[in-house]
Amino acid sequence: MLPLFFDAQISTVVESWKADKDLKSATLSFCVIDTKTGEIVAELNSHQYVIPASTQKVITTGAALGTLGAGYRYSTKIYHTGTFSKETGVINGDIIIYGTGDPTLQSENFTKDTNQVTDKWAQVLKEKGVKEIKGKIIGDASFFDRSIPGNWIWADINNYFGVAPCGLSYNDNKFKIIYTSKEAGSKATVEKTIPAYCNSTICINSNVIAKGTEDDAFVYGDPFSYTKEVAGKIPPNKSNFEVEAALPDPALLCAEKFSNSLKKAGIKYNSKLIESNYKKSDSTITKQLLHSHWSPSLDRIIFYTNLKSNNHYCETILRSVGRGSMYLGIDAVKNYWQKKGLDVSELFMVDGSGLSRANTVTTNFQASLLNKIYNDSSLYKIFNASLPVAGKSGSMSNIGKGKLIENNMRAKTGYINRARGYCGYVKSKSGKDLAFSVLFNNYNCSAKDAKVKIEKFLVELGEL
């Protein structure tokens, strides 16, 4: 651990890190920049590669605001093939729900009631005179490649925080496994899954034990399979205890929910002709547009992406920047920041959200990126509003309470196994607006203890 230079006010913290046996073999890095002058106020190992965890989201969301724009909206379009007779109300053809990646369809962050967004779509078709559909109802997710980052680990990819983005996302691409647990040491019982598919059944092979006080149950298996293995622990003596897992086929669920909405609207269809599609369709097939649904604007989606550290939203945004491709999205993000004058040799991306430990970045890169955003009037206000506030919101709600940084620091937090960090902005005691990044890797203590060690540094930033 070789310090380059740092202000005397935080030297005590740095010295305590150097003497801490839990950090003896850890990688510690930080960089602090004065946003008015662009000068580095303090740094430590700031050009060394470290794992960013979810602080990676500032890289992806910042580039998305700059390339797609704050007002960008996703479209979901409902087409019909074949013919539609307004006299009889019959569509002799298929209904296609064509998604472009909108992650907000029936998302818990944007849906405040139990009504399905598909109910509104069905009403539109009814108002257009549709009475019967002779063909299929197809949830078309072909706009995105159907994949998950190859570097995501087995323990993540079937859980709610590791869901795959989808060209036609629905219900946050997750479902709930409802458990009942009894006395400590007994095996918990699966009661049901919500939501359920109409024509397919998700098979849950569960070995979950009633023990402890936390949700420590994890879901394993092929994320696109209908068979899920669940193991771990949930608290004893609980009813309706929820464990969230990745949906195997969000596009099919969307199509089935739409069919249910058609039934409620009195529109006939064949319940056996409902399917999803993930392959590029034949462009020669003639389609007629029936309805266009538009998502909330990108600035609202990014607000929840950073505030709640939503991996699904962030991976969706990355593919949107890449016109449906994760790999093209990574290239586009790096090209954007390179054109802004950043040294992208200090950035190695394999995903957009930071879930993979294969991502690496330098704190110099992150702090410099934040400085660029601060000095870009088209980005800063919207981007800054998406960051959790110290002592007030999101994953920063318990940081800096009663200290100067409370309500004066906004930061994106990050945590995966043995990697924790923070990056954002702080208004210091002397009136300086500082951009900062601090990342810890491979510490030999609990995540909670690592948080405490970093918090001391964050508090001192406010005193500069």
Residue, then its C-alpha position, 0 to 999 in steps of 0.5 A: m500500500l503506497p500512498l501518493f499524497f493525501d490531505a492531513q485531515i484524512s491521514t489519520v484514517v489512512e494510517s489506521w488502515k495501514a495498521d489494521k490487520d484486517l487490511k494487511s493483504a487488502t487492496l485499498s484505493f481512493c481518489v478525491i478531485d476538486t470539481k472546480t479546479g479539476e485538481i486531485v485533493a487526495e489519492l491512494n493507489s488511485h491507478q491500481y485496478v480494483i473491483p468496483a462492484s455496484t459502483q460500476k453503475v455510475i459508468t453505465t448510467g452516466a454514459a447512457l444519459g450522455t448517449l440516449g438522453a434523459g428523455y429516452r423512452y422504450s417502446t412496446k408495440i402490439y402488432h397483428t399479422g394477417t388481416f383485421s376485419k372491422e366489420t366482424g372484429v376478427i383478426n385472422g393472424d397473430i398478435i405480436i407484443y414486440g419489446t425493445g427492452d423496457p424494464t418497467l413493464q409491471s415493475e414494482n418501482f413503477t406499478k403502484d396498484t395490482n392492475q396489469v399494464t396488459d389490461k390497458w392494452a386489451q382495452v385499446l384493442k377492444e376500443k379498436g373493435v377487436k373481438e376475436i384473435k384466430g392466431k397466436i399471441i406472441g411475446d417477442a423479445s428478439f430485440f435483445d440477445r438472450s444471454i447473461p454475462g459469462n462472468w456472473i457466478w452460479a450463486d447469482i444468476n437465478n436470484y432476483f439480483g442476477v436476473a437476465p435482461c430481456g427484450l420483453s421484460y415483465n414483472d422485473n423478470k422475477f417471481k416469488i417462492i412462498y414458504t412456510s417455516k416452523e420450528a428451528g431446524s425443520k425443513a421449510t415448505v414451499e406453498k406456491t409461486i407468484p406469478a404462475y404461468c398458465n401453461s407451464t409449471i415452475c418446479i421447485n426442488s427445495n432444501v431450505i431449513a428454518k434457522g437464523t434471522e435473515d433470508d439466507a436462501f439462494v436459488y440455483g440452476d439454469p436461469f432459463s429453465y423451469t426447474k429451480e434448486v433452492a437451498g439455505k436458510i430462512p427464519p423459523n415460524k414464518s408464513n408467506f415468507e418470500v424468496e425471489a428468483a429469476l423468471p425463466d421466460p419473461a416474454l411468455l409471462c407477458a404474453e400470458k398476462f395479455s391473454n388474461s386481459l383479453k379474456k377480461a375484455g371479452i376478446k376471444y383467443n385460443s389459450k393453447l396458442i400463446e408463446s414467446n420468441y427470442k429469435k429475429s423474426d422474418s422481416t418480410i412478414t407484414k405487420q400492422l400496428l395496433h398500439s404503442h406503449w411508452s415507458p417512463s423516461l430514462d432519467r426516472i429509470i436511472f433514478y431507481t437504477n442507482l438509488k436501489s442498485n437495480n442490476h436488471y435495470c442497469e444491464t437493460i440500459l447497457r444493452s439499450v446503449g448497444r442496440g440490443s447487444m451487451y458487447l456493443g453496449i460495453d464498447a459504446v460506454k467505453n467509447y463515450w468516456q474516451k471521447k470525454g477525455l478519460d483514459v479507458s485503459e483504466l476500465f475493464m468492463v464485462d457487464g454494466s451493473g458490476l455484479s461480476r468480479a471480473n470488472t476492474v477499474t481505477t478510482n482515478f477513472q471513477a473520480s475523473l468520470l464524476n468530475k466530468i459529469y459534474n461539469d456537464s450541465s446536461l448531465y449533472k442535475i439528473f445524475n446527481a439526483s439518482l445517487p443515494v443521500a448520506g443519512k437519508s436514502g437508499s444504501m447510504s441511509n445509515i452512513g454519516k448520521g449526525k455528521l457533516i456528510e449527512n445530507n451533504m454527500r451523495a454516493k453510489t455504493g457497491y458490494i459483492n463478496r470481499a469488495r466494497g466501495y463508494c463513489g459520488y460527491v460531497k460538499s465539504k466543510s470548506g465549501k468545496d464540491l468534491a468528486f470521490s471514489v474509494l474501493f476496498n478489495n480482499y479485506n479479511c473481515s466482514a462486509k459490515d466491518a469493512k463498511v465501518k472502516i470506509e465510513k470513517f474516511l467518508v466522514e473525514l471527506g466532509e471535513l476537508 
